[in-house]
């Protein structure tokens, strides 16, 4: 009997149910029970995002597009229909979802091999074990001799989405192989973006909210479903990738075959794999087909290609998700004047956020309440050949922030972001001046700036999202006052901490005349800057309790 591991029937996707219990489910069970599932929770967040995008590809195909908003709304108004139609769709392609099929294995190439016949170890598949620097101690204990077919399925989906760049095994039959090696073509497509998803009250809602109607999203092509196919609907890939292949829509983006893979193992476990190059993915101007990332205008790429170019906005590892609000909401994005192109917007929001905004305008979803967003990304190291950091963050937006008519609210949020950045700058300058007063060098001043900024944002990164969510319930003017009060209070607290940590030599100071700097002078400069950013609540330069502050 031929060995089989069919993803339609075998439990392999790790989820959490609404009651908090974990479970491992098959594809058919997931769609059947989607109303009672909270979300996907596998080994790491990037694995969850890769599997979510696979599920969304299935949704797009099962919903035949969806071709228009009326068709989409029928699924929204009829809970359970998505699961029924997805199951019927999957059954049509049942044989293509077998991980161990000898001729057409899921997301793999049957018979692919290198000239040497060498098989790679599982560390090539599992991202939580970068070479020589394990992320998780559980892997050290368990070892990597073998994993279950269920876990291998999860990492197989992940490797196409996020595999780093670098030299890969050269496949026999691939004309691009040189000296038995496949030379770098870049990371997996999802690794090149900052993936953003809208989170619903259960998995079914999450899937629907992220299965966009392309023609309802600004910038997305109105895709003909017959030309945006998943790998299981096409003739199986051969050993060679296609360098010039172009993604045609969300489905091809979500299932992009960046690698050529074949899992090797026994009846109950996977022990190794062939991992070679597949279809190269390039990031320039992919916004017409990729709805799950924000986009940023790229001046260097625009000069190079002599036409406006937008690149995916990756998620920075040193800045919390909320600090990218201007890339999530079109009305908050600044404009740029570009030679030869006129005025362009600096950012374009993710298509999934734009789609939710459209659902609000059509009153399909409420104009009030909160919108949870989940962002996932990977930062690669040198030459994008290793994984250096995983970004996993959430942000809850007041729905009103997506309403273009809410101009007061938009202004309050924009001002709050600008004032916060300005206060951070004032604290950085204070730290540098205190360092200078103590006899520091340019290098120590730079380090002092960074420490001050980090300490400030450790607090603000907790407070700003909380304040932002509160705007769903309070008047914008009251919200502005609340944030300014909190921001000013935190600025004074950070000032006290910095001044208290200054060495005694800083009180005596350094320099002569206008170039002199000591603690007192540094504090005067800081207080003047703070009062300019956020005017004090009365007519004097600072409230009484602020005037009386002394440094211990």
N, C-alpha and C positions, 0 to 999 in steps of 0.2 A: 504494500500500500504506500502511495506517495505521501511523504511528509507534508504537513500543511499547518499554516498559522494564519487564518483569515481574520483580518482586522474588523470585519463586520460582526463576527461572532465571539472572538476571543477578547477577554478583558485586557486592556492595555493602557487606557487613558485614565490617569489619576484625577479624581474630582473630589469636591467637598459638597455634600448635600446641604439643603437649606437648614436642616436641624444640626449642622455642624459635624456630622459623621463623615469620615473619609470613605472612599470607595474606588474600585478600579473597574471600569466599564468598557464594553465594546462600542463600536460606532453605532450599531443599531440600538443598543441600550441607551446610549447617551442621547440620541435624538428622541427616543421614546419617553425618556424621563427628564427631558431638559427643563420642564417647568418646576421640577423638584430639586434641581441642581443649582448650587450657588455659583460655582465656577470651576476652572481647571487649576489643579495644584499638583504639579509634578515635582521633579527634583530641583529645578531652578526656574526662575521667572522667564528666562528667554525660551525655555522649552515650552512653557505654558503659552507664550505668544505664538510660537511656531505652530503648535497644535491648533490654537484658536484660528489662525489664518488658514490652516487646512480645512477646518470645519466651515469657515466662511466661504471658501471655494466651493465646497459641497452645497452650501445654501444658495449661492448664486446660480449654480447649475440646476439644482432641484426646483428653484423658483423661476427658472427660465429667464434669468436676467437679474432682478425683475425688470420687465420692460417699461413699466410706468408706475406712478405713485398709487394708482387705484389697485393695481395688482399687488403691490407691497402691502397696502392697507388691509387687504383681505386676510393676509396672514396675521397682521397685528390684531385684528378684531376677532380672530378665531383661534384661540390658544389650542395647541396640539396639532394644528394643520401642518406646520412646518415639519414636525416629527414624522407625520404620515407621508408627506411628499418626499422628504429626504430618504426615508426607508425605501420607498418605491424606486427612487432614483438609484440608490446604492445597489439594490438588487439587480438592476439592469447591468451593472458592471461588477458583479460579485467576484468573478474570477480574477479581476485585476487588483483586488485588495488582499490577495494571498501573499504574505511575506516570503513564502518558501516555494512559490510556483516555479517549476523548472524552466519554463519558457518566458513568462512575463511576471516576474516578482515585483511587488509593489515598490515604487520609487527606486528600483534597481535595474541593472542590466545583466541579464542571464549570461553566464559563461565568461564574463569579462575577466581578464587576467593580464598580468605583466609578463614580459618575456622570461623573467627569472622564476615566475611562479610564486614570488614572495607575497605573503599575507601580512597586512599591518595589524598591530595590536589594538586592543580596544581603547587605549589612550588617544588614538586618532579619532575616535567616534565621540568620546565623552568629554565635553568641554569643561567639566568641573575638575579635570585632572590635566592642567597644562604641564608640559614637560618640565620635570624638576621642581615644580612649585604647586603641590596639590592645594586646591581651595578647601576641600572638606576632609576632615580627619576620618570620617566614616569610610572613605575610599581607601585610606591607608590601611585600615584594619581589614577591610573586606578583600582587598586585592583586586586585580583586574584580569584574572585568568579567564573568567566567563561571566556573562550576565544572562538573564532570562530573555526569551524572545519578546516578551511584552516590553521590557525596558529597552531592548534594542530597537523596537518599533518607535518608541518615543525619541530616542537619540537619532534615529534615521531621519525623521522629520526635521529635527533640529539641525543636523549636519548640512542639509540642503539650504536651510535658512541662514545659518550663522557660522559655518565653517570658516576659520581664518584663511588668509591667503598663504602662499608658500609653495614649495616644490611638492608635487604629488606623484604617486606611482604612475608610470607611463603605461597606457593600455595598448596591447597588441591590436592593430587596426586603426589607431588614432594617428593621422598624418602629422599632427602637431607635436608628437613626442620626439625628443632629441636625446640620444644616448640613454634611452630607457627611462627618461624623466619627463614629467609634465610640468612645465614651468608656470610661475604664478599668473593667475588670471583675476585675482582679487577675492575678497570674502563673499560669502553668500549674500543674496540680495537683501534679506531682512536685516543683516548685520550692517548694511550701508545706510540704514535709515534710523530715525528715532520713532519706533512704532507706538502709536497712540490708539487706544480703544475706548469707546463709550461703554460704561458698565450699567447693565439693567438690573432689575429686581431679581431676576433669575437667569439661568443660562439661555433659555429660549429668547428672552427679551434682549439679552446681550447680543446674541447672534443676529436677531432682526435689526437692531439699531446700527449694527456695523455692516449689514448687507445693504449697501447703498444702491439707490436708483441712479445710475450714472448721469443721466441727462438732467437730473435735479441738482447736481453738484457743480458749482462753478469751476471751470477748468477741466473737468473730467470729460473724456470722449464718451459719446453715446454709443456704447459698444454693442455690436451685433453678437448675441450669445453664441451663434454658430461659429464665430471666429475667435472666441476667447475660451479655449478648451483646456481641460485639466489633463495631466499626463496619462491618466487611466482611460481617457477617451481617444487618445491618439495611438498611432502605431508605436510600439516600444522603441525607446532610444537605443542607438548603437553605442559602440565604445567611444566614439569621437564626439566632442562637444561642437557646438555651432557658434563660432565667434560673432557672426553678424546677426544672430537671432534677436528679434525685438519682442518685448512683451506687448500683448495686444489688449490687455485689460486687467481688472483685479484678479481674476482667476489665475491667469498666467503669472502674475506677480506673486500671488500667495503660494504657488506651487512650483516656483522656478527651480529647475534642476541644475543647480550650480555645480554639482559633482556627479561623477559616475561611480556607483557603489554596488558592491555585492557582499552580503553578509555570509559568513562561514560559521558553521557550528554543528551541533549534534541535536538529538531529539528534543532535549530540554534546555539547551543553552546555546548562546552565541559565543564564539571564542576568538574571532578575528574578522577582518573584512578587507576587501579591495577598496581603496579610496583614491579616485583619480579626478582629473578636471572634467567639468561638464560645460554648461552653457554660461558664457561670460555675461555678467550684468553690469551695465554702465549707468551712472546716476544722473547724468545731465538731462534736465527737462523731462523727467518721467512723471510729472504731476498729472498728465492726462490719463494715466493708467493705474496709478498707485494712490489709493485714498487714505492710507493709514499713517501718514507722516506729514509734518509741517514742511514748508519749503522756504529757503532763503535765497535772496538774490545774490549771485556771485559775480563780483566785478572782474576778478581774474579770468574766470571761464568766459564771461561776456566778451572781454577783450580778445581772448584766444579764438573764439568761434565767430566773433563779429556779429553777434546777435544776442538778445537778452537770454540769460541762462539762469535757471533756478536749480539749486542742489537740495537734496534732502537735508533737513535740519536734524543732525544727530543730537542726542541728549548729552549735554556736558556732565562730566563726573564731579565737577567742583561747584555746581550751581543747582539748587533745588528746582524742581519742575515748575513751581509757580513763577520763577523769574523769567520763564519763557512765555508768559501770558500773551505778549504782543505777537507771538507766532501762532497762537491758538485761536485768537479772535480777530477777525478781519478789521473790525473797527478800531482796534488798538495798534495796528501795524503802521509804523511811520512810512512816509513816501521818500523816494530818492529821485534826484534828477540825474539822468545818465546821458552822456553825450551820444547823440545819434539815436537814442531811444526815448528821449523825453522823460516824463515822470513815470516811475514804476513803484510798485509797492515793495517794501523791503521783505516782507514775509507773506506767504500764502498759508492759510490754515489747513489742517488735515481735512480731507474730504469727509471723513466720518463726523467731524464737528460741524462742517458746513451743512451736511445732510440733516443733522439734528436741528440745526437752526431752521432749515426749511420745514421740517415736521412741526416745529413750533408755529411758524408763520401760517401754516395750513390748519393749525389747531388740532393736529392729530395727537400731539403730546402737549402737556400743560405748558403755559407761558410762565408759570411760577415753579417754585421748588428748587431742587438741586440736581446737578448733572455730574455724576462721578466719572472722572477720566483716569485711565491707567496707562502709564508710559513705561516702555521697556526698551533697553538698548544695550549694546555691547561696545566697549572701547577696546580697540586693538592696540598692541604695542608696536615695536619696530617693524616697519614694512608691512604692517597689518598681518603679521605671521603668527602672532600669539594673542590670546585673550588676556587683557590686563585688568579689566574691571567690568562688572555688570551693573547697569543702572535699572532700578525698579522703584517707581515712585507713583504716587496718586495725587489727585487734586480734585476737589469738589467745587464746581462752579455754581453760582446762582444763575438759574436759567435766564433771568432777566438780562444778564450780561450779553447774551446772544441777540437781544432785541435791539435793532438799530435805532428804534425810537427812544430807547432809554439813554438819552444823551447825558443826563446828569450823572447817572450811575457810571457810565463809561468814563466820564471826566474824573469822577472821584477815584476810580481804580487807577486810571492813568497817572493822576497826580500822586497817589499813594506810592506807586512803583517808583516814580521819579524822585520823590522826596526820600524814599528809603535808600536808593542808590546814592543820593547826595549826602545823606547822613553817614553812610558807610565811608564815603570819600573824606568827609570831615574827620571822622575817627581815624582813618588811615593817616591823614596829615598830622593829627595830634600825636599819634604814636611815633611818627618820623621826627617830629619836632622835639618830643621828649627824649628820643634816642640821641638826637643831635646835641641837646642840652647836656646830656650825660657823657659826651665825648665820643659818640658812636661814629661809624664810618658809613659810606653809602650802602655797603652790603648789609650792615646791621640795621640800617634804617629801612631797607627794603623788607627784611625779615620781620621787623616790627610792624610795618604796614600790614603784611599778610596775616600776622597773628591777631591784630586788632580787627581786621575784616572777618576772620574766621570766628572769633569770639562773638562778634555782633550778630553774624548770620546764624550761629548756633541757636540763638534765641529767636530771631526774626523768622527763620525757616519753620519754626513751630507756630508762631503767632500770626503770620500773614495768611496762611491758608485758613486758619480758624476765623480770622476777621473776614476774609473773603466770603466764606460760607454764610456768615451772619448777615451779609447784605441781602440775602433772600428774604429776610424778615423785617429789616429796619429801613428807615428813610435814608437816602444817600447823604444828606447833610449831616445827620446824626452819625452815620458811618464815618464820614470824613473827620469829624471831631474826635471820635473814638480812636481812630488810627493815629491822628496827630498827637493826641495825648499819650498814647502808648509809645509811639516812636520817640517823642521828646523825653519821656521818662527813661526809656532804655538808653538813649544817648547819654543822659546824665549819669546813669549807672555805669555805663562803659567808661565815661570820662573819669569817674572816681576810681575805678579799678586801674586804669592806665596810670593816672597820676600817683596813686598810692604805691604802685610798683616801681616808680622812678627811683633811681639811686640818689643818695644825698648829694652827690656831685652835680646832679641836674638842677638842684635848687640854686647852686652858685652860678651855674650856667657856663656857656662858652661863647667866645666871639666878642666883638666890639661894635659899638654904634648900632646902626640899623641891622647889622648882621648878627647881633647878639641873640642868643636863645637860652631861656631858662624855663623852669616849670611855670612860673607866673605868666610869662609872655605867651607860652604855648597854650595855656588855658584861656587867655584873653582872645587869641586868634580863633580857638575852637568855639568859644561861646558866641563870638561875632558871626561865625559861619553858621552855627546852629540857628541863631535868631533870624538870619536871612532866609534859611531854608524853611523853617517853621516859626513864624512870628510868635512871640510869647503871648499868653492868654490875656495880658493886660497891657497898659500903655508903657510900662517900664521895660527895661532890657531883659529882665528875668523876674520871675516870681520871687517873693521874699525867701521862701525856703531854698530856692536855687542860689540867690545872692549870698546866703549865709554859708554855703558849702565851703568847707575847708578840707585840706588834704592831711590825713593823719601821718 
